Amino acid sequence: MHCAICVYHLSVSFAHVLFVDLRAALFVYLFLDKRHGLMAGRQAKILSPDNHHDLLVFAGCTRNPLRNRVLVLLSAKAGLRAGEIANLTWNMVTDAEGRISGLIELLDHAAKKCSGRSIPLHPELAAALAEWRLVAPQADHVIASQRGGPMRSLSVVVWFNRAFTSIGLKGCSSHSGRRTFVTRAARLLHRTGGSLRDVQLLAGHRSIQTTQRYIDGDTDAQRKLVSLI
């Protein structure tokens, strides 16, 4: 009996140490992702069309393909942060009749630093949401976990890191889709007659300088621009 109690206490102690170690590991993992998976001072890489396609193919091969497709598109086609993806609820993407609307009405409590905003729904994202809505668990949150509850922001971060590792992309993180969204929006401004202020509002940045730091430069575009001066 005494030996059994000793074994029990040793097991509990070991489980506690393992739990603490796992928590520490997750903290480091999240910290690295906030640094965009790279060394401090560098940003997550933006995704090329081929990278984006590969990510969607990976999502389609997972246990929950429809949900994970929406997960990818919320990042790359709506520019949502990991925490915002986790906090997004169906009432933010549906109209009064419960149908997918033309806007993501991201409320302040769901956004970083209360930076709630309205984001027009990309057609590809709208279609994916409508398809997912038909089979999604009966839950408030758009992105639900395997158990049916809301998916935590850390789980979103980990999912993207695993996805990029699986398809062999280095220097990418859960922020890569968001950076791609902001960069592409900035490059396409000339077609819409908009300004960088519009990109700032879509991204939910308080400062336009922050938006500028997100945008990836294009050397070829710079050469063409200088040649026109």
C-alpha positions as a Markdown table, in Angstrom:
| # | Residue | x | y | z |
|---|---|---|---|---|
| 1 | Met | 0.0 | 0.0 | 0.0 |
| 2 | His | 2.8 | 2.3 | 0.9 |
| 3 | Cys | 4.6 | 1.6 | -2.4 |
| 4 | Ala | 1.4 | 2.3 | -4.3 |
| 5 | Ile | 1.0 | 5.7 | -2.6 |
| 6 | Cys | 4.7 | 6.6 | -3.4 |
| 7 | Val | 4.2 | 5.6 | -7.0 |
| 8 | Tyr | 1.0 | 7.8 | -7.1 |
| 9 | His | 2.8 | 10.8 | -5.7 |
| 10 | Leu | 5.7 | 10.3 | -8.1 |
| 11 | Ser | 3.3 | 10.1 | -11.0 |
| 12 | Val | 1.5 | 13.3 | -9.9 |
| 13 | Ser | 4.8 | 15.1 | -9.4 |
| 14 | Phe | 6.0 | 14.0 | -12.9 |
| 15 | Ala | 2.7 | 15.1 | -14.4 |
| 16 | His | 3.0 | 18.5 | -12.8 |
| 17 | Val | 6.6 | 19.0 | -14.1 |
| 18 | Leu | 5.5 | 17.9 | -17.5 |
| 19 | Phe | 2.5 | 20.3 | -17.4 |
| 20 | Val | 4.8 | 23.2 | -16.4 |
| 21 | Asp | 7.3 | 22.3 | -19.1 |
| 22 | Leu | 4.5 | 22.1 | -21.7 |
| 23 | Arg | 3.2 | 25.5 | -20.6 |
| 24 | Ala | 6.7 | 27.0 | -20.9 |
| 25 | Ala | 7.1 | 25.4 | -24.3 |
| 26 | Leu | 3.8 | 26.9 | -25.5 |
| 27 | Phe | 4.7 | 30.3 | -24.2 |
| 28 | Val | 8.0 | 30.2 | -26.1 |
| 29 | Tyr | 6.2 | 29.0 | -29.2 |
| 30 | Leu | 3.7 | 31.8 | -29.0 |
| 31 | Phe | 6.4 | 34.4 | -28.3 |
| 32 | Leu | 8.3 | 33.2 | -31.4 |
| 33 | Asp | 5.2 | 33.5 | -33.5 |
| 34 | Lys | 4.6 | 37.1 | -32.2 |
| 35 | Arg | 8.1 | 37.7 | -33.5 |
| 36 | His | 6.7 | 36.2 | -36.8 |
| 37 | Gly | 8.6 | 32.9 | -36.4 |
| 38 | Leu | 12.0 | 34.6 | -37.0 |
| 39 | Met | 14.6 | 36.5 | -35.2 |
| 40 | Ala | 13.6 | 39.7 | -33.5 |
| 41 | Gly | 13.3 | 42.7 | -35.8 |
| 42 | Arg | 12.2 | 40.6 | -38.8 |
| 43 | Gln | 8.7 | 40.2 | -40.2 |
| 44 | Ala | 6.8 | 37.1 | -41.3 |
| 45 | Lys | 7.1 | 36.5 | -45.0 |
| 46 | Ile | 4.2 | 37.3 | -47.3 |
| 47 | Leu | 2.6 | 34.5 | -49.3 |
| 48 | Ser | 3.0 | 34.1 | -53.0 |
| 49 | Pro | -0.1 | 32.9 | -55.0 |
| 50 | Asp | 1.5 | 29.4 | -55.1 |
| 51 | Asn | 2.2 | 29.5 | -51.3 |
| 52 | His | -1.5 | 30.5 | -50.7 |
| 53 | His | -2.6 | 27.6 | -53.0 |
| 54 | Asp | -0.4 | 25.1 | -51.2 |
| 55 | Leu | -1.8 | 26.2 | -47.8 |
| 56 | Leu | -5.4 | 25.7 | -49.0 |
| 57 | Val | -4.4 | 22.3 | -50.4 |
| 58 | Phe | -3.0 | 21.4 | -47.0 |
| 59 | Ala | -6.1 | 22.6 | -45.3 |
| 60 | Gly | -8.2 | 20.4 | -47.6 |
| 61 | Cys | -6.2 | 17.3 | -46.6 |
| 62 | Thr | -6.8 | 17.8 | -42.8 |
| 63 | Arg | -9.4 | 16.2 | -40.6 |
| 64 | Asn | -11.5 | 19.4 | -40.8 |
| 65 | Pro | -11.1 | 20.7 | -44.3 |
| 66 | Leu | -14.0 | 23.1 | -44.5 |
| 67 | Arg | -13.2 | 24.8 | -41.2 |
| 68 | Asn | -9.5 | 25.0 | -42.0 |
| 69 | Arg | -10.1 | 26.5 | -45.4 |
| 70 | Val | -12.1 | 29.3 | -43.7 |
| 71 | Leu | -9.2 | 29.6 | -41.2 |
| 72 | Val | -6.7 | 30.2 | -44.0 |
| 73 | Leu | -9.0 | 32.7 | -45.8 |
| 74 | Leu | -9.8 | 34.7 | -42.7 |
| 75 | Ser | -6.1 | 35.4 | -42.5 |
| 76 | Ala | -5.2 | 35.9 | -46.1 |
| 77 | Lys | -8.4 | 37.4 | -47.5 |
| 78 | Ala | -9.6 | 39.4 | -44.5 |
| 79 | Gly | -6.3 | 40.2 | -42.8 |
| 80 | Leu | -7.4 | 38.9 | -39.3 |
| 81 | Arg | -5.0 | 38.3 | -36.6 |
| 82 | Ala | -4.9 | 34.9 | -34.8 |
| 83 | Gly | -6.7 | 36.2 | -31.8 |
| 84 | Glu | -9.4 | 37.9 | -34.0 |
| 85 | Ile | -9.9 | 34.6 | -35.9 |
| 86 | Ala | -10.4 | 32.8 | -32.6 |
| 87 | Asn | -12.8 | 35.5 | -31.4 |
| 88 | Leu | -14.9 | 35.8 | -34.5 |
| 89 | Thr | -18.6 | 34.8 | -34.0 |
| 90 | Trp | -21.3 | 34.0 | -36.6 |
| 91 | Asn | -23.3 | 37.1 | -35.8 |
| 92 | Met | -20.3 | 39.1 | -37.1 |
| 93 | Val | -20.5 | 37.6 | -40.6 |
| 94 | Thr | -24.3 | 37.0 | -40.9 |
| 95 | Asp | -27.3 | 39.2 | -41.6 |
| 96 | Ala | -30.5 | 39.4 | -39.6 |
| 97 | Glu | -31.8 | 36.3 | -41.3 |
| 98 | Gly | -28.7 | 34.3 | -40.6 |
| 99 | Arg | -27.3 | 34.4 | -44.1 |
| 100 | Ile | -23.6 | 35.2 | -44.8 |
| 101 | Ser | -23.5 | 39.0 | -45.3 |
| 102 | Gly | -21.2 | 41.0 | -47.4 |
| 103 | Leu | -19.2 | 42.3 | -44.4 |
| 104 | Ile | -17.2 | 41.1 | -41.5 |
| 105 | Glu | -18.4 | 43.3 | -38.6 |
| 106 | Leu | -15.5 | 42.7 | -36.3 |
| 107 | Leu | -16.6 | 44.1 | -32.9 |
| 108 | Asp | -14.2 | 45.9 | -30.6 |
| 109 | His | -14.1 | 43.1 | -27.9 |
| 110 | Ala | -13.0 | 40.6 | -30.6 |
| 111 | Ala | -10.2 | 42.8 | -32.0 |
| 112 | Lys | -6.8 | 43.6 | -30.8 |
| 113 | Lys | -6.7 | 46.8 | -28.7 |
| 114 | Cys | -10.5 | 47.3 | -29.4 |
| 115 | Ser | -9.7 | 47.9 | -33.1 |
| 116 | Gly | -13.1 | 46.7 | -34.3 |
| 117 | Arg | -13.7 | 47.4 | -38.0 |
| 118 | Ser | -15.8 | 46.5 | -41.0 |
| 119 | Ile | -14.1 | 44.3 | -43.7 |
| 120 | Pro | -15.8 | 43.6 | -47.0 |
| 121 | Leu | -16.1 | 39.8 | -47.6 |
| 122 | His | -13.9 | 38.5 | -50.3 |
| 123 | Pro | -16.1 | 36.2 | -52.6 |
| 124 | Glu | -13.9 | 33.2 | -52.0 |
| 125 | Leu | -14.2 | 33.7 | -48.2 |
| 126 | Ala | -17.9 | 34.3 | -48.4 |
| 127 | Ala | -18.4 | 31.0 | -50.3 |
| 128 | Ala | -16.2 | 29.1 | -47.8 |
| 129 | Leu | -18.1 | 30.5 | -44.9 |
| 130 | Ala | -21.5 | 29.6 | -46.4 |
| 131 | Glu | -20.3 | 26.0 | -47.0 |
| 132 | Trp | -18.8 | 25.7 | -43.5 |
| 133 | Arg | -22.0 | 27.2 | -42.0 |
| 134 | Leu | -24.0 | 24.2 | -43.3 |
| 135 | Val | -22.0 | 21.6 | -41.4 |
| 136 | Ala | -20.4 | 23.6 | -38.5 |
| 137 | Pro | -21.1 | 22.7 | -34.9 |
| 138 | Gln | -23.9 | 24.5 | -33.2 |
| 139 | Ala | -21.6 | 27.1 | -31.6 |
| 140 | Asp | -21.3 | 30.9 | -31.5 |
| 141 | His | -17.7 | 31.0 | -32.8 |
| 142 | Val | -17.0 | 30.5 | -36.5 |
| 143 | Ile | -13.8 | 28.6 | -35.9 |
| 144 | Ala | -14.6 | 25.8 | -33.4 |
| 145 | Ser | -12.2 | 23.3 | -31.9 |
| 146 | Gln | -12.5 | 19.5 | -32.4 |
| 147 | Arg | -14.5 | 19.4 | -29.2 |
| 148 | Gly | -17.0 | 22.0 | -30.5 |
| 149 | Gly | -15.8 | 24.9 | -28.3 |
| 150 | Pro | -14.1 | 28.0 | -29.5 |
| 151 | Met | -10.6 | 27.5 | -30.9 |
| 152 | Arg | -8.1 | 29.4 | -28.8 |
| 153 | Ser | -5.7 | 32.0 | -30.4 |
| 154 | Leu | -2.7 | 29.9 | -29.4 |
| 155 | Ser | -4.3 | 26.9 | -31.3 |
| 156 | Val | -4.6 | 29.1 | -34.4 |
| 157 | Val | -1.0 | 30.1 | -34.1 |
| 158 | Val | 0.1 | 26.4 | -33.7 |
| 159 | Trp | -2.1 | 25.3 | -36.6 |
| 160 | Phe | -0.5 | 27.8 | -39.0 |
| 161 | Asn | 3.0 | 26.9 | -37.8 |
| 162 | Arg | 2.3 | 23.2 | -38.4 |
| 163 | Ala | 0.8 | 23.9 | -41.8 |
| 164 | Phe | 3.8 | 25.9 | -43.0 |
| 165 | Thr | 6.2 | 23.3 | -41.7 |
| 166 | Ser | 4.3 | 20.6 | -43.5 |
| 167 | Ile | 4.4 | 22.4 | -46.9 |
| 168 | Gly | 8.0 | 23.4 | -46.4 |
| 169 | Leu | 7.7 | 27.2 | -46.1 |
| 170 | Lys | 10.2 | 28.8 | -43.8 |
| 171 | Gly | 9.9 | 32.3 | -42.2 |
| 172 | Cys | 6.1 | 32.1 | -42.3 |
| 173 | Ser | 3.7 | 32.3 | -39.4 |
| 174 | Ser | 0.1 | 33.0 | -38.5 |
| 175 | His | 0.9 | 36.6 | -39.4 |
| 176 | Ser | 1.9 | 35.8 | -43.0 |
| 177 | Gly | -1.6 | 35.8 | -44.3 |
| 178 | Arg | -2.3 | 39.2 | -42.6 |
| 179 | Arg | 0.9 | 40.7 | -44.1 |
| 180 | Thr | -0.1 | 39.3 | -47.5 |
| 181 | Phe | -3.5 | 40.9 | -47.2 |
| 182 | Val | -2.1 | 44.3 | -46.3 |
| 183 | Thr | 0.6 | 44.2 | -48.9 |
| 184 | Arg | -1.7 | 43.2 | -51.7 |
| 185 | Ala | -4.2 | 45.8 | -50.7 |
| 186 | Ala | -1.6 | 48.5 | -50.8 |
| 187 | Arg | -0.3 | 47.4 | -54.2 |
| 188 | Leu | -3.8 | 47.4 | -55.7 |
| 189 | Leu | -4.8 | 50.8 | -54.4 |
| 190 | His | -4.2 | 52.5 | -57.8 |
| 191 | Arg | -7.0 | 50.4 | -59.3 |
| 192 | Thr | -9.6 | 51.5 | -56.9 |
| 193 | Gly | -8.8 | 55.2 | -56.4 |
| 194 | Gly | -8.3 | 54.5 | -52.6 |
| 195 | Ser | -5.5 | 55.6 | -50.3 |
| 196 | Leu | -3.3 | 54.1 | -47.7 |
| 197 | Arg | -5.8 | 55.3 | -45.1 |
| 198 | Asp | -8.2 | 52.7 | -46.5 |
| 199 | Val | -5.7 | 49.9 | -46.0 |
| 200 | Gln | -5.0 | 51.2 | -42.5 |
| 201 | Leu | -8.8 | 51.0 | -41.7 |
| 202 | Leu | -9.1 | 47.4 | -43.1 |
| 203 | Ala | -6.0 | 46.3 | -41.1 |
| 204 | Gly | -7.3 | 47.9 | -37.9 |
| 205 | His | -4.1 | 49.9 | -37.3 |
| 206 | Arg | -4.1 | 52.9 | -35.1 |
| 207 | Ser | -1.2 | 54.5 | -36.9 |
| 208 | Ile | -0.6 | 54.6 | -40.7 |
| 209 | Gln | 3.1 | 54.2 | -39.9 |
| 210 | Thr | 2.3 | 50.7 | -38.6 |
| 211 | Thr | 0.5 | 49.9 | -41.9 |
| 212 | Gln | 3.5 | 51.1 | -43.8 |
| 213 | Arg | 5.8 | 48.7 | -41.9 |
| 214 | Tyr | 3.5 | 45.8 | -42.8 |
| 215 | Ile | 3.8 | 46.4 | -46.5 |
| 216 | Asp | 6.4 | 44.4 | -48.3 |
| 217 | Gly | 8.4 | 46.3 | -50.9 |
| 218 | Asp | 8.7 | 45.3 | -54.5 |
| 219 | Thr | 12.1 | 46.0 | -56.1 |
| 220 | Asp | 10.8 | 45.6 | -59.7 |
| 221 | Ala | 8.0 | 48.1 | -58.9 |
| 222 | Gln | 10.5 | 50.5 | -57.5 |
| 223 | Arg | 12.6 | 50.3 | -60.7 |
| 224 | Lys | 9.6 | 50.9 | -62.8 |
| 225 | Leu | 8.5 | 53.8 | -60.6 |
| 226 | Val | 11.9 | 55.5 | -60.8 |
| 227 | Ser | 12.0 | 55.1 | -64.6 |
| 228 | Leu | 8.8 | 57.0 | -64.8 |
| 229 | Ile | 10.0 | 60.0 | -62.8 |
